[in-house]
């Protein structure tokens, strides 16, 4: 992914160490970490820095592309595409600061990320949301994702498996 992308309202740029403080502050909010699979309650700045440190190698190997969502100079969220194995579809994930909820920013950022991935030739995408997070489901539906199943997904933030809607999308150019 090029270093930066711009949407109508957002700058999408690589997440870096400078973002560790703002990211940590937001993901400590129960309204955020409870809706994520891989963020524990009380995540500290050192843990955030450890997560950020792996992004460069993951991007180079085309396993992960993570971007900060910047609105008016402030980090309001993070969006990314990751896959464990080359050739498999990317899974799209995101979170947004509660102060930015309800403004369509996640949809805007995800549309830009998906467009970039499609231009590279990616043809299928995965995502999903916890059953008690219908707002995330609406974002995915607006982006063309369709329900592909229902499962239990472990949420580190909740410490238990949670009902999860699995979703998939075929690229528009496929």
C-alpha positions, 0 to 999 in steps of 0.5 A: 500500500502506498504510504498514504491515502486520502478520502473525502475527509480522512488521511489514511497513513501507516500506524507508527510509534507516535500513535501508541498513546492515542491508540492505547487510550481509545482501546482502553474504552470498554465500548471499543475493546469489547467489540474486538477479538484481539485487544485485552482490557487494560492494554498498555502503551508497551503492548500497543508499541509491540503490535505496531512494531510488527507492521513493517515486516507484515506489510513487506510480506503482504500479510498485513496493511494497517492504517491510522484514520486521521480526521482534522489531524487527530487519530480517530481509528485504525483500519487494516487488512490481514491474512495469515497465508499468502493467497488467502483472502484478506480479512478487513478489521477496524475500530473507531473512537467513540467520539467519531461514531455515527459519521460514516468514517469507517465506511469511507476508510474501508471503501478506500482500502477495499478499492486499493486491494481490488486494484491490486487484483484481490478478488475476495474479502472476509470480515465480520462483527459480534452479534451485539454490534449491529453498527459494524454490521451496517458498515459491512453491508454498505460495503457489499459484504454479505452474511456467510455464517454465524460462529463463536469467536473468542473476544480477548476483551470479554474473555469469552467466545461471543456470537459472531456474524461471519461476512464475505465480499467478492470484489466488484471487478471479479 
